[in-house]
Amino acid sequence: MPMYYFHLRDDQTVPDVDGTDLLNASEARDHAIGVARELMFRSEGMLDHNWALWKMSVHDNEGNELFSFRLTGPTDNE
């Protein structure tokens, strides 16, 4: 199963060093949306960041960026 990496960026970068095994890029997008929603609703878990300023980028195992979005922007229609 392919590995996907979900990096967070603002004025700093929080790299996903472990990655997540998922079947395909569509599942990676669904996972990214879920992670973004969880971060926004549980902000106190990460030093109470203003997640609206953050961006998530999703990369494949070769380091290619597949897609990215601001944490306020992911929807099921993207």
Beta strands, then each sheet from edge to edge (+ up, - down):
strand 1: 3-9
strand 2: 13-14
strand 3: 20-21
strand 4: 55-60
strand 5: 65-70
sheet 1: 2+ 1- 3+
sheet 2: 2+ 1- 4+ 5-
end
